[in-house]
């Protein structure tokens, strides 16, 4: 498994590193800690004729020096985080990098170059006025544009005596199946609890073959008396989680998907919410898609948005 971790030295970034201990990640993995200076670093001056040095205005020299200072500071931060990460995961192969670039696009580009399975960002970070911008609004841009899974990590200061609690938002789409598969592939401590949460309105799309999304059938779910029928739709996914030695249950909620998922996570004290990047096409009220960005922005716990192309290279 290849993991890119954004780090800017903020409390949120440190919390993201701590959160990785509760992410079910494999004992062996490759990790790249990336710290970014949101500055423009001009190319080095190349003098064609050393006998006639080129003139560089003082303001340009000072700007270049400040940019170089920011990059060096970013490299120092990345090194510190990589050392901390290696202590937490001694069997991981950890390296670090610093770059001068637009943070969101640099993360996405580097993850693509490296063929990463997962990008980890904190929920908040330094403001642009502080000289660096890694997290916060950048996490939403990465969430939208990345080609791999993205984890928006939040430290909750959880009690180690209590089992991990995970929520998987489901709508019976292929994307929500991938979210279930992502959880099954991880290595969780004994006693980990999982709730499959389906937030429904009046109708719900079902299909006997998830690989054929155009062959949809619909069931009425306007009344709670029909919730048992909905629950049966998701029981195979719950059984899959149980076969991975997880305590799984199906929960049906009615209302706005983002609100329902966030309320369930907060009320239950979840450690992380897993969602697919998209849901049933044309059924926005049911679950995923734009809901993932709303949940990642507002939830009080970590949120991981799973993209299916990440699954091929994920290893347990």
C-alpha positions as CSV (number, residue, x, y, z in Angstrom):
1,X,0.0,0.0,0.0
2,X,1.3,3.5,-0.9
3,X,0.3,6.4,1.2
4,X,0.9,10.1,0.7
5,X,0.7,12.2,3.9
6,X,0.4,15.9,3.8
7,X,2.2,17.6,6.7
8,X,2.5,21.3,7.6
9,X,3.4,21.2,11.2
10,X,0.0,22.3,12.5
11,X,-1.9,20.6,15.3
12,X,-4.3,19.2,12.7
13,X,-1.4,17.6,10.8
14,X,0.0,16.1,14.0
15,X,-3.5,14.8,14.8
16,X,-3.6,13.2,11.3
17,X,-0.4,11.3,12.0
18,X,-1.9,10.0,15.3
19,X,-5.1,9.1,13.6
20,X,-3.2,6.7,11.3
21,X,-2.8,4.4,14.2
22,X,-6.6,3.8,14.2
23,X,-6.9,3.6,10.4
24,X,-6.5,-0.2,10.1
25,X,-3.5,0.2,7.9
26,X,-1.2,-2.7,7.1
27,X,2.0,-3.4,9.1
28,X,4.1,-3.0,5.9
29,X,3.5,-0.1,3.6
30,X,5.3,2.7,1.7
31,X,4.6,6.2,3.0
32,X,5.7,9.5,1.6
33,X,5.4,12.6,3.8
34,X,5.0,15.7,1.7
35,X,5.4,19.2,3.0
36,X,4.7,22.1,0.6
37,X,5.7,25.7,0.6
38,X,3.1,27.7,-1.1
39,X,5.7,30.0,-2.8
40,X,7.1,30.4,-6.2
41,X,10.7,29.3,-6.4
42,X,12.4,30.8,-9.5
43,X,15.0,28.7,-11.3
44,X,18.6,29.3,-10.3
45,X,20.4,32.2,-12.1
46,X,22.5,30.9,-14.9
47,X,25.1,33.3,-16.1
48,X,26.0,32.9,-19.7
49,X,29.1,35.0,-19.5
50,X,30.8,35.0,-16.0
51,X,32.7,38.1,-16.9
52,X,29.5,40.1,-17.2
53,X,27.3,39.0,-14.3
54,X,23.6,39.4,-14.9
55,X,21.8,42.0,-12.9
56,X,19.2,40.7,-10.3
57,X,17.1,43.4,-8.6
58,X,17.4,43.4,-4.8
59,X,13.7,42.7,-4.4
60,X,13.9,39.6,-6.6
61,X,16.9,38.4,-4.6
62,X,15.0,38.8,-1.3
63,X,12.0,37.0,-2.7
64,X,14.2,34.1,-3.9
65,X,15.8,33.9,-0.5
66,X,12.4,33.9,1.3
67,X,11.2,31.2,-1.0
68,X,14.3,29.1,-0.4
69,X,13.8,29.5,3.4
70,X,10.2,28.3,3.2
71,X,11.2,25.2,1.2
72,X,14.0,24.4,3.7
73,X,11.5,24.9,6.6
74,X,9.1,22.6,4.8
75,X,11.8,20.0,4.4
76,X,12.5,20.2,8.1
77,X,8.8,19.6,8.9
78,X,8.6,16.7,6.5
79,X,11.7,15.1,8.1
80,X,10.2,15.5,11.6
81,X,6.9,13.9,10.6
82,X,8.6,11.0,8.8
83,X,10.6,10.2,11.9
84,X,7.5,10.3,14.0
85,X,5.7,8.1,11.5
86,X,8.5,5.6,11.5
87,X,8.3,5.3,15.3
88,X,4.5,4.5,15.0
89,X,5.0,2.1,12.1
90,X,8.5,0.7,12.3
91,X,8.0,-1.8,9.5
92,X,6.9,0.9,7.0
93,X,9.3,2.3,4.4
94,X,9.0,6.0,5.1
95,X,10.5,8.9,3.1
96,X,9.9,12.6,2.9
97,X,9.9,15.4,0.4
98,X,9.4,19.2,0.3
99,X,8.2,21.1,-2.7
100,X,7.4,24.7,-3.7
101,X,4.1,24.5,-5.3
102,X,0.3,25.1,-5.0
103,X,-0.5,22.6,-2.2
104,X,-3.6,20.9,-3.5
105,X,-2.4,20.4,-7.0
106,X,1.1,19.3,-5.8
107,X,-0.5,16.6,-3.6
108,X,-2.7,15.3,-6.4
109,X,0.2,15.4,-8.9
110,X,2.7,13.7,-6.6
111,X,0.1,11.0,-5.7
112,X,-0.5,10.3,-9.4
113,X,3.2,10.2,-10.2
114,X,3.8,7.7,-7.3
115,X,0.6,5.8,-8.0
116,X,-0.6,6.2,-4.4
117,X,-3.5,4.3,-3.0
118,X,-4.4,6.9,-0.3
119,X,-3.8,10.6,0.4
120,X,-4.0,11.6,4.1
121,X,-4.7,15.3,4.9
122,X,-5.6,17.0,8.2
123,X,-8.9,18.9,8.4
124,X,-7.3,22.3,9.2
125,X,-3.9,23.8,8.8
126,X,-1.9,27.0,8.6
127,X,-3.5,30.0,6.9
128,X,-2.0,31.4,3.7
129,X,-1.0,34.5,5.7
130,X,1.3,32.3,7.8
131,X,3.4,31.5,4.7
132,X,2.2,28.0,4.1
133,X,-1.1,26.5,3.2
134,X,-1.5,22.7,3.2
135,X,-4.7,21.7,4.9
136,X,-8.2,23.0,5.5
137,X,-9.7,24.2,2.2
138,X,-7.0,22.3,0.4
139,X,-8.4,19.0,1.8
140,X,-11.7,19.7,-0.1
141,X,-9.9,20.3,-3.4
142,X,-7.9,17.1,-3.0
143,X,-11.1,15.3,-2.1
144,X,-12.7,16.4,-5.4
145,X,-9.8,16.0,-7.7
146,X,-7.6,13.1,-6.5
147,X,-7.6,9.9,-8.4
148,X,-7.1,7.7,-5.3
149,X,-8.8,7.4,-1.9
150,X,-8.5,10.4,0.4
151,X,-8.6,10.4,4.2
152,X,-9.5,13.7,6.0
153,X,-8.1,12.8,9.4
154,X,-9.2,14.2,12.7
155,X,-7.8,13.3,16.1
156,X,-10.5,12.5,18.6
157,X,-8.4,11.6,21.7
158,X,-10.2,8.3,21.9
159,X,-10.1,6.0,24.8
160,X,-8.0,3.0,24.0
161,X,-10.1,0.7,26.2
162,X,-13.1,1.1,23.8
163,X,-13.3,-0.7,20.5
164,X,-12.9,1.2,17.2
165,X,-16.2,2.3,15.7
166,X,-16.5,2.7,12.0
167,X,-19.4,3.9,9.8
168,X,-19.8,2.9,6.2
169,X,-22.3,5.0,4.3
170,X,-24.1,2.8,1.8
171,X,-26.6,3.2,-1.0
172,X,-26.2,-0.1,-2.9
173,X,-24.1,1.6,-5.6
174,X,-20.9,0.1,-6.9
175,X,-19.0,2.9,-5.1
176,X,-20.5,2.0,-1.7
177,X,-19.5,-1.6,-2.3
178,X,-16.0,-0.4,-2.8
179,X,-16.1,1.4,0.5
180,X,-17.1,-1.9,2.2
181,X,-14.3,-3.7,0.4
182,X,-11.8,-1.1,1.6
183,X,-12.7,-1.7,5.2
184,X,-12.6,-5.5,4.7
185,X,-9.0,-5.2,3.4
186,X,-7.7,-3.3,6.4
187,X,-6.2,-4.9,9.6
188,X,-8.5,-3.9,12.5
189,X,-8.1,-4.8,16.2
190,X,-10.4,-7.3,17.7
191,X,-13.8,-6.1,18.7
192,X,-13.9,-3.3,16.0
193,X,-17.6,-2.3,15.4
194,X,-19.0,-1.3,12.0
195,X,-22.4,0.2,11.2
196,X,-23.6,0.2,7.6
197,X,-25.7,3.3,7.5
198,X,-28.3,3.8,4.7
199,X,-30.1,7.2,4.7
200,X,-33.3,6.9,2.6
201,X,-36.2,9.1,1.6
202,X,-39.2,7.6,-0.2
203,X,-37.7,5.2,-2.7
204,X,-34.5,3.3,-3.0
205,X,-32.7,1.8,-6.0
206,X,-31.8,-1.9,-5.8
207,X,-30.3,-4.3,-8.4
208,X,-29.4,-7.9,-8.1
209,X,-26.1,-7.3,-10.0
210,X,-24.1,-4.2,-8.9
211,X,-22.0,-4.5,-12.1
212,X,-25.2,-3.7,-14.1
213,X,-26.2,-0.2,-12.7
214,X,-28.6,0.4,-15.6
215,X,-30.8,-2.5,-14.6
216,X,-32.3,-0.9,-11.6
217,X,-35.3,-1.9,-9.6
218,X,-37.0,0.3,-7.0
219,X,-38.6,-0.3,-3.7
220,X,-40.8,2.0,-1.6
221,X,-39.2,3.0,1.7
222,X,-41.5,5.8,2.7
223,X,-42.7,4.0,5.8
224,X,-40.6,2.5,8.6
225,X,-42.4,-0.8,8.2
226,X,-40.5,-1.3,5.0
227,X,-37.1,-0.7,6.6
228,X,-36.7,-4.5,7.1
229,X,-36.8,-4.9,3.4
230,X,-34.2,-2.2,2.9
231,X,-32.0,-3.8,5.7
232,X,-32.0,-7.1,3.7
233,X,-30.5,-5.3,0.7
234,X,-27.4,-4.5,2.8
235,X,-27.2,-7.8,4.8
236,X,-24.8,-9.4,2.2
237,X,-22.4,-6.4,2.8
238,X,-22.7,-6.9,6.6
239,X,-22.0,-10.6,6.2
240,X,-18.9,-9.7,4.2
241,X,-17.7,-7.5,7.1
242,X,-18.4,-10.2,9.6
243,X,-16.4,-12.7,7.6
244,X,-13.5,-10.2,8.1
245,X,-14.0,-10.6,11.9
246,X,-15.8,-7.3,12.3
247,X,-18.9,-6.7,14.4
248,X,-21.3,-5.4,11.7
249,X,-24.9,-4.1,11.8
250,X,-27.1,-2.4,9.3
251,X,-28.8,0.9,10.3
252,X,-31.6,2.6,8.3
253,X,-32.2,6.3,8.7
254,X,-34.6,8.6,6.9
255,X,-33.8,12.2,5.9
256,X,-31.0,14.2,4.4
257,X,-28.0,11.9,3.7
258,X,-25.2,14.2,4.9
259,X,-27.1,15.2,8.0
260,X,-28.1,11.6,8.8
261,X,-24.6,10.3,8.4
262,X,-23.0,13.1,10.5
263,X,-25.7,12.7,13.2
264,X,-25.1,8.9,13.4
265,X,-21.4,9.3,13.6
266,X,-21.6,11.9,16.4
267,X,-24.3,10.1,18.4
268,X,-22.5,6.8,18.2
269,X,-19.0,8.2,18.8
270,X,-17.6,6.9,15.5
271,X,-13.9,7.1,14.8
272,X,-14.2,7.2,11.1
273,X,-16.8,7.4,8.3
274,X,-16.1,5.6,5.0
275,X,-17.9,6.7,1.9
276,X,-17.8,6.0,-1.8
277,X,-16.8,8.9,-4.1
278,X,-20.1,8.6,-6.0
279,X,-23.5,7.1,-5.6
280,X,-26.4,6.0,-7.8
281,X,-26.6,8.4,-10.8
282,X,-29.6,10.6,-10.7
283,X,-30.5,9.7,-7.2
284,X,-28.6,12.5,-5.4
285,X,-31.0,12.5,-2.4
286,X,-30.1,8.9,-1.5
287,X,-26.5,9.1,-0.4
288,X,-23.2,9.6,-2.0
289,X,-21.4,12.0,-4.4
290,X,-21.6,15.6,-3.1
291,X,-22.5,14.1,0.2
292,X,-19.0,12.9,0.7
293,X,-17.6,16.5,0.7
294,X,-20.3,17.7,3.1
295,X,-19.6,14.9,5.5
296,X,-15.8,15.3,5.3
297,X,-16.2,19.0,6.0
298,X,-18.6,18.8,8.9
299,X,-18.0,15.4,10.7
300,X,-16.3,15.4,14.1
301,X,-14.3,12.3,13.2
302,X,-12.1,11.2,10.4
303,X,-13.7,10.7,7.0
304,X,-12.3,8.5,4.2
305,X,-13.6,8.7,0.7
306,X,-12.9,5.6,-1.3
307,X,-12.2,5.5,-5.0
308,X,-12.4,2.1,-6.8
309,X,-9.2,2.5,-8.7
310,X,-7.3,2.5,-5.4
311,X,-8.5,-1.0,-4.7
312,X,-6.5,-2.8,-7.3
313,X,-3.2,-2.0,-5.7
314,X,-4.2,-2.0,-2.0
315,X,-2.6,-4.9,-0.2
316,X,-3.4,-6.2,3.3
